[in-house]
Amino acid sequence: MFAYIQIINQKSGINYGYVSFKFSNNNLYISALKGIVNTDKITIPISEITDIDEDTYYGWNRIKFNYNGKRFIFLYSGYGEFDYLRKNMMGAISIN
């Protein structure tokens, strides 16, 4: 799956761009397609994700969560990515 993502780190600022992501072995794997500086591949154990929230932003679905001191924001315009991310996270944690 593909999405536009923002990663907010209070110490180093905001990174953003398009990524591919998948779920496997209770992990969320994120790989940069273009635009994310110093963050080529990220592995996030689903059980360590906290503060999940979902809303809309100018009509686009958005899922936000915290992991390892960073805020991850996935933004979708359609094509099932939102449902895919939500469904796979629900197994380990519940969305507010």
Secondary structure, DSSP 8 states (H G I E B T S, - for coil): -EEEEEEEETTTEEEEEEEEEEEETTEEEEEEEES-TT-SEEEEEGGG-EEEEEEEETTEEEEEEEETTEEEEEEE-STTHHHHHHHHHHTTS---
